């Protein structure tokens, strides 16, 4: 084994460290995006409208109002 073997090992170790760093960063961004999406969904959710019951006649048509 020569000096080049050490270069390959160091390069592989650096690549693994870079991959771990990138995965951690992406995970944080994903969590932040999910939190923002949840906040916006609750913030701008339309209030549920309450609908008064409608009287139907025997044929199923709406009665007079």
C-alpha positions as protocol buffer text, in pm:
chain_id: "A"
residue {
  index: 1
  type: UNK
  ca { x: 0 y: 0 z: 0 }
}
residue {
  index: 2
  type: UNK
  ca { x: 128 y: 341 z: -84 }
}
residue {
  index: 3
  type: UNK
  ca { x: 59 y: 702 z: 2 }
}
residue {
  index: 4
  type: UNK
  ca { x: -235 y: 703 z: -238 }
}
residue {
  index: 5
  type: UNK
  ca { x: -421 y: 463 z: -6 }
}
residue {
  index: 6
  type: UNK
  ca { x: -432 y: 730 z: 265 }
}
residue {
  index: 7
  type: UNK
  ca { x: -570 y: 982 z: 17 }
}
residue {
  index: 8
  type: UNK
  ca { x: -858 y: 753 z: -69 }
}
residue {
  index: 9
  type: UNK
  ca { x: -940 y: 690 z: 295 }
}
residue {
  index: 10
  type: UNK
  ca { x: -935 y: 1061 z: 382 }
}
residue {
  index: 11
  type: UNK
  ca { x: -1142 y: 1142 z: 77 }
}
residue {
  index: 12
  type: UNK
  ca { x: -1401 y: 880 z: 171 }
}
residue {
  index: 13
  type: UNK
  ca { x: -1414 y: 1005 z: 532 }
}
residue {
  index: 14
  type: UNK
  ca { x: -1466 y: 1362 z: 409 }
}
residue {
  index: 15
  type: UNK
  ca { x: -1740 y: 1248 z: 170 }
}
residue {
  index: 16
  type: UNK
  ca { x: -1919 y: 1070 z: 455 }
}
residue {
  index: 17
  type: UNK
  ca { x: -1892 y: 1379 z: 677 }
}
residue {
  index: 18
  type: UNK
  ca { x: -2031 y: 1595 z: 395 }
}
residue {
  index: 19
  type: UNK
  ca { x: -2320 y: 1351 z: 342 }
}
residue {
  index: 20
  type: UNK
  ca { x: -2405 y: 1353 z: 714 }
}
residue {
  index: 21
  type: UNK
  ca { x: -2395 y: 1732 z: 720 }
}
residue {
  index: 22
  type: UNK
  ca { x: -2619 y: 1757 z: 413 }
}
residue {
  index: 23
  type: UNK
  ca { x: -2867 y: 1503 z: 555 }
}
residue {
  index: 24
  type: UNK
  ca { x: -2886 y: 1695 z: 884 }
}
residue {
  index: 25
  type: UNK
  ca { x: -2940 y: 2026 z: 705 }
}
residue {
  index: 26
  type: UNK
  ca { x: -3212 y: 1881 z: 481 }
}
residue {
  index: 27
  type: UNK
  ca { x: -3384 y: 1723 z: 780 }
}
residue {
  index: 28
  type: UNK
  ca { x: -3391 y: 2057 z: 962 }
}
residue {
  index: 29
  type: UNK
  ca { x: -3527 y: 2233 z: 655 }
}
residue {
  index: 30
  type: UNK
  ca { x: -3796 y: 1967 z: 614 }
}
residue {
  index: 31
  type: UNK
  ca { x: -3905 y: 2008 z: 977 }
}
residue {
  index: 32
  type: UNK
  ca { x: -3912 y: 2388 z: 944 }
}
residue {
  index: 33
  type: UNK
  ca { x: -4114 y: 2366 z: 622 }
}
residue {
  index: 34
  type: UNK
  ca { x: -4362 y: 2128 z: 786 }
}
residue {
  index: 35
  type: UNK
  ca { x: -4397 y: 2364 z: 1084 }
}
residue {
  index: 36
  type: UNK
  ca { x: -4460 y: 2663 z: 856 }
}
residue {
  index: 37
  type: UNK
  ca { x: -4711 y: 2467 z: 651 }
}
residue {
  index: 38
  type: UNK
  ca { x: -4898 y: 2359 z: 966 }
}
residue {
  index: 39
  type: UNK
  ca { x: -4898 y: 2717 z: 1098 }
}
residue {
  index: 40
  type: UNK
  ca { x: -5033 y: 2855 z: 771 }
}
residue {
  index: 41
  type: UNK
  ca { x: -5296 y: 2585 z: 748 }
}
residue {
  index: 42
  type: UNK
  ca { x: -5426 y: 2676 z: 1095 }
}
residue {
  index: 43
  type: UNK
  ca { x: -5382 y: 3050 z: 1046 }
}
residue {
  index: 44
  type: UNK
  ca { x: -5576 y: 3074 z: 723 }
}
residue {
  index: 45
  type: UNK
  ca { x: -5822 y: 2791 z: 772 }
}
residue {
  index: 46
  type: UNK
  ca { x: -6171 y: 2905 z: 679 }
}
residue {
  index: 47
  type: UNK
  ca { x: -6406 y: 2889 z: 972 }
}
residue {
  index: 48
  type: UNK
  ca { x: -6665 y: 2621 z: 932 }
}
residue {
  index: 49
  type: UNK
  ca { x: -6996 y: 2775 z: 834 }
}
residue {
  index: 50
  type: UNK
  ca { x: -7299 y: 2670 z: 1024 }
}
residue {
  index: 51
  type: UNK
  ca { x: -7581 y: 2590 z: 786 }
}
residue {
  index: 52
  type: UNK
  ca { x: -7939 y: 2611 z: 905 }
}
residue {
  index: 53
  type: UNK
  ca { x: -8143 y: 2303 z: 825 }
}
residue {
  index: 54
  type: UNK
  ca { x: -8366 y: 2339 z: 519 }
}
residue {
  index: 55
  type: UNK
  ca { x: -8723 y: 2215 z: 526 }
}
residue {
  index: 56
  type: UNK
  ca { x: -8802 y: 1978 z: 240 }
}
residue {
  index: 57
  type: UNK
  ca { x: -9146 y: 1892 z: 113 }
}
residue {
  index: 58
  type: UNK
  ca { x: -9254 y: 1537 z: 27 }
}
residue {
  index: 59
  type: UNK
  ca { x: -9094 y: 1554 z: -319 }
}
residue {
  index: 60
  type: UNK
  ca { x: -8760 y: 1659 z: -169 }
}
residue {
  index: 61
  type: UNK
  ca { x: -8777 y: 2017 z: -293 }
}
residue {
  index: 62
  type: UNK
  ca { x: -8706 y: 2308 z: -63 }
}
residue {
  index: 63
  type: UNK
  ca { x: -9010 y: 2456 z: 101 }
}
residue {
  index: 64
  type: UNK
  ca { x: -9099 y: 2825 z: 118 }
}
residue {
  index: 65
  type: UNK
  ca { x: -8859 y: 3052 z: 302 }
}
